[in-house]
Amino acid sequence: MSTAAVAEHGSRPRPARPPKRHLGRWIAAALTVLALLVVVLGTKVVPDGQEEVAGPAAFDKATFGAQEFPTVQKQVTEQAVPATELAAAIAADPKAAAADHGVEAAGNTVYSTTFTGTVGEGQAGIYDVAIEGMPKNVTVRIQTGPAINGTELRDATGNYGFGQFTNQIEFQDAGAALNEELKKQVLDPVDPSTLSGKTVTVTGAFTAINPEGWLVTPVSLEVA
């Protein structure tokens, strides 16, 4: 068509569209380039002579208990207050006693204590201990297993906080791991069925939920 005809009819020739087969090739090429970018951006380059730093190791109960129990045992022993002295302090001023001798954990105070006394009757591995000089209204008991309940060993030192663990399950497992190690190192050599009537020296920790009822988780237990 002549230029004059184009002008007369007011239209111009339309540009040719690429064949559909060419459009498909362009799309495939674009997708390939995009995939390569994803691979490149997701690849971490480690310089020669350097090793990639690994992420935090998964929490292992057995390893944690074996490594940490000796430290807990030592610290509880060092900070333990004689039971008669601690009872008097709590009776005189609970807040001052908590500040001076306790560790706060989950809204409660955990105390470390030590005493020598005579073992009374027991049930489910929990035994009363009569301690000379203790107030008559305070009952002291020790737990010897097979089940060790509570998280006193985890909480007594103040060394382990929730923020050090991935989640609540690991935090609970840390307490259970220390209890298991206590059983292996301290309680397994003791036959609880023979304790009644014997004199024991105990160092351990308890949570002051009831100031007149102490349930002590021992870190050491010696039978006379």
Buried (B, 14 or more C-beta within 10 A) or exposed (E): EEEEEEEEEEEEEEEEEEEEEEEEEEEEEEEEEEEEEEEEEEEEEEEEEEEEEEEEEEBEBEEBBBEBBEEBBEBBBEBBBBBBBBBBBBBEEBEEBBEEBBBEBEEEBBBBBBBBBBBBEBEEBBBBBEBEEBBEEBBBBBBBBEEBBBBBBBBBBEEBEEEEBEEEEBBEBBBBBBBBBBBEBBBEEBEBEEBEEEBBBBBBBBBBEEBEEBBBBBBBBEBE
